[in-house]
Amino acid sequence: MNTLSTLRQAALRSALATGLFLFGGLLLGFLVGFGLSGLPMHLPESTQTLLSAAVVLSIVMVTGAGWGRAMARLAGLGEERRMAWAGALSFGPALVLAGFALVSLEVAIVERGAGPSLPVHRIFTLLFVPAVFLVSGVGGLALGLAQGNWRLAWRCALGSGLAGSIAFLIINLVMDQLGWRVGAPGAAQRMTMLTVMMTGNLGAALAGGATLGVLLGGYDQRNKLEEVRSEDQAR
């Protein structure tokens, strides 16, 4: 019961830490990037896009480092410095790469008609759910590798990836039923896509973070049990 209570606390605290650092960093980066895009810098659009992406990447790498260190402390693990580097070098780059991939696919499928003939809200779901799985999974994989354990790394990758993408999918479907449908008439004026995307990302951060808290916390508990058994055998 004590172990179960400990894991529950780890899940809750890890969810809050992930929401604060990763979603908070994403939100801050988006606001700063959006502000830069509106400045009269008289630069080519491609250069301005790259500049905004670089600023967003810098912000989320810093908050990713804070996330990695916080996850190490909350789970009672060592290697805080390695966990910080893992958080910095995983979430930010994965997020930016996923963003560029989503933009390219959206242009190809929606604007050029190169993909399947589906409603916009279906295409949104088909593109964003795997993207969330990828970004969430990369973060979990990096934290597991920072502990030097490949089995833990793959468990964290699959666990956080599935939890994050499922949470995003559920929020997307619920908001669609509540009238927040991407691509519907008037959706642009309501900023529907942005609202659904950010709400879904928050849910993904909380769900993925909670899952990582359980997996990393359980790993710490097993390590402690093994240490106790080793001490008992030595006696």
LINQUI-V272890 format. One record per backbone hydrogen bond with DSSP energy under -0.5 kcal/mol. CO is the residue of the C=O (numbers start at 0). NH is the residue of the N-H. If there is no record, write none. Layout:
co=CO nh=NH
co=CO nh=NH
//
This chain:
co=0 nh=4
co=1 nh=5
co=2 nh=6
co=3 nh=7
co=4 nh=8
co=5 nh=9
co=6 nh=10
co=7 nh=11
co=8 nh=12
co=9 nh=13
co=10 nh=14
co=11 nh=15
co=12 nh=16
co=13 nh=17
co=14 nh=18
co=15 nh=19
co=16 nh=20
co=17 nh=21
co=17 nh=22
co=18 nh=23
co=20 nh=24
co=21 nh=25
co=22 nh=26
co=23 nh=27
co=24 nh=28
co=25 nh=29
co=26 nh=30
co=27 nh=31
co=28 nh=32
co=29 nh=33
co=30 nh=34
co=31 nh=35
co=32 nh=36
co=33 nh=37
co=35 nh=38
co=38 nh=40
co=43 nh=47
co=44 nh=48
co=45 nh=49
co=46 nh=50
co=47 nh=51
co=48 nh=52
co=49 nh=53
co=50 nh=54
co=51 nh=55
co=52 nh=56
co=53 nh=57
co=54 nh=58
co=55 nh=59
co=56 nh=60
co=57 nh=61
co=58 nh=62
co=59 nh=63
co=60 nh=64
co=61 nh=65
co=62 nh=66
co=63 nh=67
co=64 nh=68
co=65 nh=69
co=66 nh=70
co=67 nh=71
co=68 nh=72
co=69 nh=73
co=70 nh=74
co=71 nh=76
co=72 nh=75
co=78 nh=82
co=79 nh=83
co=80 nh=84
co=81 nh=85
co=82 nh=86
co=83 nh=87
co=84 nh=88
co=85 nh=89
co=86 nh=90
co=86 nh=91
co=89 nh=93
co=90 nh=94
co=91 nh=95
co=92 nh=96
co=93 nh=97
co=94 nh=98
co=95 nh=99
co=96 nh=100
co=97 nh=101
co=98 nh=102
co=99 nh=103
co=100 nh=104
co=101 nh=105
co=102 nh=106
co=103 nh=107
co=104 nh=108
co=105 nh=109
co=105 nh=110
co=106 nh=111
co=107 nh=113
co=115 nh=117
co=118 nh=121
co=118 nh=122
co=119 nh=123
co=120 nh=124
co=121 nh=125
co=122 nh=126
co=123 nh=127
co=124 nh=128
co=126 nh=130
co=127 nh=131
co=128 nh=132
co=129 nh=133
co=130 nh=134
co=131 nh=135
co=132 nh=136
co=133 nh=137
co=134 nh=138
co=135 nh=139
co=136 nh=140
co=137 nh=141
co=138 nh=142
co=139 nh=143
co=140 nh=144
co=141 nh=145
co=142 nh=146
co=143 nh=146
co=143 nh=148
co=144 nh=147
co=148 nh=152
co=149 nh=153
co=150 nh=154
co=151 nh=155
co=152 nh=156
co=153 nh=157
co=154 nh=158
co=155 nh=159
co=156 nh=160
co=157 nh=161
co=158 nh=162
co=159 nh=163
co=160 nh=164
co=161 nh=165
co=162 nh=166
co=163 nh=167
co=164 nh=168
co=165 nh=169
co=166 nh=170
co=167 nh=171
co=168 nh=172
co=169 nh=173
co=170 nh=174
co=171 nh=175
co=172 nh=176
co=173 nh=177
co=174 nh=179
co=175 nh=178
co=178 nh=180
co=179 nh=181
co=180 nh=183
co=183 nh=186
co=185 nh=189
co=186 nh=190
co=186 nh=191
co=187 nh=190
co=190 nh=194
co=191 nh=195
co=192 nh=196
co=193 nh=197
co=194 nh=198
co=195 nh=199
co=196 nh=200
co=197 nh=201
co=198 nh=202
co=199 nh=203
co=200 nh=204
co=201 nh=205
co=202 nh=206
co=203 nh=207
co=204 nh=208
co=205 nh=209
co=206 nh=210
co=207 nh=211
co=208 nh=212
co=209 nh=213
co=210 nh=214
co=211 nh=215
co=212 nh=216
co=213 nh=217
co=214 nh=218
co=215 nh=219
co=216 nh=220
co=217 nh=221
co=218 nh=222
co=219 nh=223
co=220 nh=224
co=221 nh=225
co=222 nh=226
co=223 nh=227
co=224 nh=228
co=225 nh=229
co=226 nh=230
co=227 nh=231
co=228 nh=232
co=229 nh=233
co=230 nh=234
//
